[in-house]
Amino acid sequence: MLAVALAAAGAAGAGAARETRPPLYSAGVAGSAFGPDAFRITLPPDASGSYLPGTSLLADAPLPGPGDLLPTGAYPVVPRTAPVDHAALADATRAWLAAGTVPGRTDAEREVATRALLDLALLTDPNGASVASPFGPWHLVWPRDASWHAVAFAATGHPDQARAILRFLTRVQDDDGTWVSRYRPDGTPVRDGRARQLDAVGWVPWALWSWWQAASDRDRPARDTAALREFWTMLRRAADAAVGSLTDTGLPRPSSDYWEQRETRPTIGIAAPLLLGLRSAAALAADLGEPDAQRRWGAAASRLATAIEARFGATGYRRHPVAGAGPDSAVTFLAAPLAPLDAAAVTAAVRRTEAELRMPSGGLRPGNIPRVGDVAWTPATALFALAAAGRGDEESFAGWFEWLASHRTGFGAFPEKVANDGSPASVAPLGWTSAIVLLALATRDGTVGPPPT
């Protein structure tokens, strides 16, 4: 996603990604993901207004005009001339919310969670294509982001949306078990020379495990694994690709990760998701009665965990397993509820990284790399809220959550970035941030079970 952000910023002006106040391209999304008249519009940065309670329908807005509608899935590509039953759409949206759970202990927390859930619903087409954001070059499916979206839906009691995303990811997977970096909502890959991001073979099995763990009795009756068996081929290919990526050192080969740049050394942003994915795959193989796969993937996970602790741990869990490497927010991937290792050492690394990555706005940048710019990124900041929730640190969780909640757009959407003056920047909503915040709340509330081991 970072490379797309840079490209879009470049269109707005040379060096825009490094400015202290990058532009805001969209303020949020409106419409309804449910009902026969479902539609979605992107709200421009200067938009004003409010939503009908419990919906994403604008309280005082007419139907969108020409050019405002997004041509995806079941949403219309041209404005409707017939009246739309907004009351019916509102009822359908509220019924969807009521069918699941809205995490949070206070009204303020639940308001943030409600908006995050509704934004994710509008980012997810009926065919399971769950885009990063509804604006321009972000209107694509990153397997990493989509996996997190699925986990958030599973954790909040919306298994149908989670399963739709998993089916989309299954359809677009290559035969070698990997995914390209991005897909269009119709499932066609974006082949622009961008390197594959190997972390998808970790995130997608984790998303499948999360859906399976959270599935209702209706979807997962006692030991009836038919629903899970649907994804066996996808899981086997992904987990075997993860095993095949491990080198003689026990670490995966160099690969592009969420920073989306070519790498010559292993990164923590690849090693940690692969550990999580292999642990998830082994647990799923056990449920499916596949002992050979369980042993193979479990052994690979153990080998990888040992290598991470030895190589990354020796240098304080930095971006690369070498002396002098910079900090990386991906250190949080090695904390509960994801792929926890040595709790004391990882917690110390997380707290040190927080201090190193803090920006004037109070949020955190992803790491020390010029292309991310000298501003805070909400997904990076949200990952530290998740890590705080995972270790039961209420004070740290509250601090990060309050920062995230107070730096949304006027429509309550999480932007991708926050400028140093505290203003939202880039695109909103960013689905990855919404998903991380929802999982952080659910983890803090105790409704997310222990991670796979």
C-alpha positions in Angstrom: 0.0 0.0 0.0 2.9 2.4 0.7 4.0 2.4 -2.9 0.5 3.3 -4.1 0.4 6.1 -1.5 3.7 7.4 -2.9 2.5 7.2 -6.5 -0.7 9.1 -5.7 1.1 11.7 -3.7 3.5 12.1 -6.6 0.5 12.9 -8.8 -0.4 15.7 -6.4 3.2 17.1 -6.5 6.8 16.1 -6.4 7.9 15.0 -3.0 4.4 15.1 -1.5 4.9 11.9 0.4 7.6 13.7 2.4 5.6 16.9 3.2 4.6 17.5 6.8 1.0 18.0 5.6 0.2 15.6 2.8 -3.2 16.1 1.1 -6.5 14.3 2.0 -8.1 12.7 -1.0 -11.3 11.4 0.5 -13.1 11.9 3.8 -15.1 8.7 4.0 -17.6 6.5 2.3 -21.4 6.6 2.3 -24.2 4.3 1.2 -25.4 0.8 2.1 -23.8 -2.6 1.6 -27.2 -4.3 2.1 -30.5 -4.5 0.2 -31.5 -4.5 -3.4 -30.7 -0.7 -3.8 -27.2 -1.0 -2.3 -24.8 1.7 -3.4 -21.6 3.3 -2.3 -20.1 6.8 -2.8 -16.8 8.2 -2.0 -17.0 11.4 0.1 -14.7 14.2 -1.1 -12.3 15.8 1.4 -14.4 18.9 1.8 -17.7 17.1 2.3 -19.8 17.8 5.3 -22.9 16.2 6.9 -23.7 13.3 9.1 -25.0 9.7 9.0 -28.3 8.4 10.0 -27.7 6.6 13.3 -26.4 3.1 12.9 -25.9 3.4 9.1 -23.6 4.8 6.5 -26.5 6.7 4.9 -26.2 10.5 4.8 -28.9 12.1 6.9 -29.7 15.0 4.5 -28.1 14.0 1.2 -29.9 13.2 -2.1 -28.8 10.4 -4.3 -25.2 10.8 -5.7 -24.7 12.5 -8.9 -22.9 11.4 -12.1 -19.4 10.2 -11.6 -19.8 9.7 -7.8 -20.6 6.0 -7.8 -18.0 3.3 -7.6 -18.4 0.5 -10.3 -17.9 -2.5 -8.1 -19.8 -5.7 -7.3 -23.5 -5.2 -6.8 -23.2 -1.4 -6.5 -24.7 0.6 -9.4 -22.4 2.3 -11.9 -24.9 5.0 -12.9 -27.1 7.2 -10.7 -30.6 5.8 -10.2 -33.6 7.8 -11.5 -36.1 6.0 -9.3 -36.3 6.8 -5.6 -34.3 4.6 -3.3 -36.0 3.3 -0.1 -33.5 4.7 2.4 -35.6 3.5 5.3 -35.3 -0.1 4.1 -31.6 0.3 3.5 -31.2 1.7 7.1 -33.2 -1.2 8.5 -31.0 -3.7 6.6 -27.8 -2.1 7.8 -28.9 -2.0 11.5 -30.1 -5.6 11.3 -26.6 -6.6 10.0 -25.0 -4.8 12.9 -27.3 -6.4 15.4 -26.6 -9.9 14.0 -23.0 -9.6 15.3 -21.3 -7.8 18.1 -19.9 -4.2 18.4 -16.8 -4.3 20.6 -16.1 -1.7 23.2 -16.9 -1.0 26.8 -18.1 2.6 26.5 -20.4 4.4 24.1 -17.5 6.3 22.7 -15.6 3.0 22.0 -18.7 1.4 20.4 -19.2 4.5 18.2 -15.7 4.1 16.8 -16.2 0.3 16.4 -19.6 0.8 14.7 -18.2 3.2 12.1 -15.2 0.9 11.5 -17.5 -2.0 10.9 -19.8 -0.1 8.6 -16.8 1.2 6.6 -15.5 -2.3 6.2 -18.9 -3.5 5.1 -18.9 -0.9 2.3 -15.3 -1.8 1.3 -16.3 -5.4 0.8 -18.2 -6.4 -2.3 -20.7 -9.3 -2.4 -18.0 -11.3 -4.4 -15.6 -11.0 -1.4 -13.4 -8.4 -3.0 -12.5 -6.2 0.0 -10.6 -3.1 -1.2 -8.1 -1.1 0.8 -10.0 2.2 0.3 -12.6 3.4 -2.2 -10.4 6.1 -3.7 -8.3 5.9 -6.9 -5.3 3.6 -6.7 -6.3 2.3 -3.3 -9.5 0.8 -4.8 -7.8 -2.6 -5.1 -7.6 -5.7 -3.1 -4.3 -6.4 -1.2 -4.4 -9.9 0.2 -2.8 -8.7 3.4 -5.4 -6.0 4.0 -8.2 -8.3 2.9 -7.0 -11.0 5.4 -7.2 -8.5 8.2 -10.7 -7.4 7.1 -11.8 -11.1 7.2 -10.4 -11.5 10.7 -12.2 -8.3 11.9 -15.5 -9.6 10.5 -15.0 -13.0 12.1 -14.1 -11.4 15.5 -17.3 -9.3 15.4 -19.7 -12.1 14.5 -20.0 -11.6 10.7 -18.8 -14.9 9.3 -20.6 -14.5 6.0 -18.4 -11.5 5.1 -15.3 -13.2 6.4 -16.0 -16.3 4.3 -16.7 -14.3 1.2 -13.3 -12.7 1.5 -11.7 -16.1 2.0 -13.4 -17.4 -1.1 -12.2 -14.4 -3.2 -8.6 -15.0 -2.0 -8.9 -18.7 -2.8 -10.1 -17.9 -6.3 -7.2 -15.6 -7.1 -4.4 -17.7 -5.5 -1.7 -18.9 -7.9 -0.9 -22.6 -8.3 2.3 -22.1 -6.4 0.4 -21.0 -3.3 1.3 -17.3 -3.5 -0.6 -14.2 -4.4 0.4 -11.1 -6.4 0.5 -7.9 -4.4 -2.8 -6.5 -5.6 -6.0 -7.5 -7.4 -8.8 -5.6 -9.1 -12.3 -6.1 -7.5 -13.1 -8.5 -10.4 -10.2 -10.7 -9.3 -7.8 -9.9 -12.2 -4.2 -9.4 -10.9 -2.5 -6.1 -11.2 0.7 -6.9 -13.0 2.8 -3.7 -12.9 6.2 -5.2 -12.0 5.6 -4.9 -8.3 7.3 -7.7 -6.4 5.1 -10.3 -4.7 4.7 -9.9 -1.0 5.3 -13.3 0.6 3.5 -12.3 3.8 0.2 -13.2 2.2 1.0 -16.9 2.6 1.0 -16.2 6.3 -1.9 -13.7 6.6 -4.4 -15.7 4.6 -4.1 -19.0 6.6 -4.4 -16.9 9.8 -7.6 -15.3 8.4 -8.9 -18.8 7.7 -8.1 -20.0 11.2 -9.7 -16.9 12.7 -12.9 -17.4 10.7 -12.9 -21.1 11.7 -12.4 -20.3 15.4 -15.1 -17.7 15.4 -17.7 -19.5 13.2 -21.0 -20.1 14.8 -22.4 -23.5 15.6 -24.5 -23.2 12.4 -21.4 -22.9 10.3 -19.2 -25.3 12.4 -21.3 -28.0 14.0 -19.5 -30.4 16.2 -16.5 -31.8 14.2 -18.3 -31.3 10.9 -15.4 -29.9 8.9 -17.2 -29.6 5.5 -17.1 -25.8 5.6 -13.4 -25.8 6.4 -12.6 -28.5 3.9 -13.7 -26.1 1.1 -10.4 -24.2 1.7 -8.1 -27.1 2.1 -6.4 -26.8 -1.3 -5.8 -23.1 -0.8 -4.4 -23.7 2.7 -2.1 -26.5 1.6 -0.7 -24.5 -1.2 -0.1 -21.4 1.0 1.4 -23.3 3.9 3.7 -25.3 1.6 4.8 -22.1 -0.1 5.7 -20.8 3.4 7.7 -23.9 4.1 9.4 -23.7 0.8 10.4 -20.1 1.4 12.6 -21.0 4.5 16.3 -21.0 3.8 19.2 -22.9 5.6 19.1 -20.2 8.2 15.5 -21.0 9.2 14.4 -17.6 8.0 12.4 -16.9 4.8 14.1 -15.7 1.7 14.1 -11.9 1.1 10.8 -10.7 -0.1 8.8 -7.5 -0.4 6.6 -6.9 2.6 4.1 -4.3 3.6 6.6 -1.5 2.8 6.4 -2.7 -0.8 10.0 -2.4 -1.8 12.5 -5.0 -3.0 14.6 -6.5 -0.2 17.9 -8.2 -0.2 17.7 -9.5 3.4 14.9 -11.1 5.4 12.5 -8.7 7.2 10.5 -9.1 10.4 7.5 -8.0 8.3 7.8 -11.3 6.4 9.1 -13.7 9.1 6.4 -12.9 11.7 3.4 -13.4 9.4 4.8 -16.6 8.0 5.2 -17.9 11.6 1.6 -17.0 12.3 0.4 -18.6 9.1 2.3 -21.8 9.7 1.0 -22.1 13.2 -2.5 -21.4 11.9 -2.2 -24.0 9.1 -0.9 -26.7 11.5 -3.9 -26.0 13.8 -6.3 -26.2 10.9 -4.7 -29.4 9.6 -5.3 -31.0 13.1 -9.0 -30.1 12.9 -9.2 -31.6 9.4 -7.5 -34.8 10.4 -4.4 -34.2 8.2 -1.6 -35.4 10.6 1.2 -35.4 8.0 0.5 -31.8 7.1 0.1 -30.9 10.7 3.5 -32.3 11.5 5.2 -30.7 8.5 3.8 -27.2 9.1 4.2 -27.4 12.8 7.9 -28.4 12.5 8.5 -25.6 10.0 6.8 -23.1 12.4 9.1 -24.3 15.3 12.1 -24.0 13.1 11.1 -20.5 12.0 10.4 -19.4 15.6 13.8 -20.6 16.7 15.4 -18.7 13.9 13.5 -15.5 14.6 14.5 -15.5 18.2 18.1 -16.3 17.4 18.6 -13.9 14.5 16.1 -11.0 15.0 16.1 -11.3 18.8 19.9 -10.9 18.9 19.6 -7.4 17.5 16.4 -6.4 19.4 13.8 -7.4 16.9 14.6 -4.7 14.3 13.5 -4.6 10.7 16.5 -6.8 9.5 18.4 -9.4 11.6 21.6 -7.4 11.4 23.4 -4.9 13.7 22.3 -1.3 13.1 19.0 -2.2 11.4 16.2 0.4 12.0 12.9 0.0 13.9 9.8 -1.5 12.3 6.2 -1.4 13.5 6.1 -5.1 12.4 7.7 -6.0 15.7 4.0 -6.0 16.9 3.4 -9.1 14.7 5.4 -11.1 17.3 3.2 -10.0 20.1 -0.2 -11.5 21.2 -2.7 -12.0 19.8 -0.7 -12.7 16.6 2.5 -14.8 16.7 3.9 -14.2 20.2 7.4 -15.3 21.1 9.6 -14.3 24.1 7.1 -12.0 25.8 9.5 -10.0 27.8 12.0 -9.4 25.0 9.3 -8.6 22.4 7.5 -6.2 24.8 10.7 -4.4 25.5 11.2 -4.1 21.7 7.7 -2.9 21.2 8.1 -0.2 23.8 11.4 0.9 22.4 10.0 1.0 18.9 7.1 3.2 20.0 9.6 5.8 21.3 11.7 5.6 18.1 8.8 6.0 15.7 6.7 8.7 17.4 5.8 11.7 15.2 4.9 15.3 16.3 1.2 14.4 15.9 1.6 11.7 18.6 1.1 8.9 16.2 3.7 6.5 14.8 5.3 6.1 11.4 5.9 2.5 10.2 9.7 2.7 10.3 12.8 4.5 9.1 12.4 4.6 5.4 12.1 7.8 3.2 9.1 6.6 1.2 6.7 6.5 4.2 7.3 10.2 4.8 7.8 12.0 8.1 4.2 11.6 9.2 2.2 9.2 11.3 0.4 6.2 9.7 -2.8 5.0 11.3 -2.2 1.2 10.6 1.2 1.4 12.2 -0.2 3.2 15.3 -3.1 0.8 15.5 -0.8 -2.2 15.6 0.7 -0.9 18.9 -2.9 -0.6 20.3 -3.4 -4.2 19.4 -0.1 -5.3 21.0 -1.0 -3.3 24.2 -4.4 -5.1 24.3 -2.7 -8.4 23.7 -0.4 -8.0 26.8 -3.2 -6.6 28.9 -1.7 -3.1 29.1 -4.9 -1.0 29.6 -3.1 2.3 29.9 -1.1 2.0 26.7 -4.1 0.6 24.8 -6.3 3.5 26.0 -3.6 6.0 24.9 -3.3 4.7 21.4 -7.0 4.1 20.9 -7.8 7.7 22.0 -5.2 9.0 19.6 -6.7 7.0 16.7 -10.3 8.0 17.6 -9.4 11.7 17.8 -7.6 11.8 14.5 -10.4 10.5 12.3 -12.1 12.5 9.6 -15.3 14.4 10.2 -17.2 11.3 9.1 -15.5 9.1 11.7 -13.3 7.4 9.1 -9.7 6.4 9.8 -7.4 8.0 7.3 -4.2 6.3 6.1 -2.0 9.1 7.5 -2.1 11.9 10.0 0.0 15.0 9.3 2.2 16.5 11.9 -0.3 19.2 12.6 -2.8 16.5 13.5 -5.0 16.7 10.4 -6.1 13.5 8.5 -4.3 12.8 5.3 -4.2 10.5 2.3 -7.4 8.4 2.0 -10.2 7.6 4.3 -11.4 5.1 5.3 -8.5 2.8 5.3 -9.8 -0.7 5.9 -6.6 -2.1 7.4 -6.8 0.4 10.2 -10.5 -0.2 10.8 -9.8 -3.9 11.0 -6.8 -3.6 13.4 -8.8 -1.3 15.7 -11.7 -3.7 15.8 -9.4 -6.6 16.6 -7.7 -4.5 19.3 -11.0 -3.7 21.0 -12.2 -7.3 20.8 -8.8 -8.5 22.2 -9.0 -6.0 25.1 -12.6 -7.1 25.7 -11.5 -10.7 26.0 -13.7 -12.0 23.1 -10.7 -13.1 21.0 -9.2 -16.4 22.0 -5.5 -17.3 22.3 -3.5 -17.3 19.1 -2.5 -20.6 17.4 0.6 -22.2 18.8 
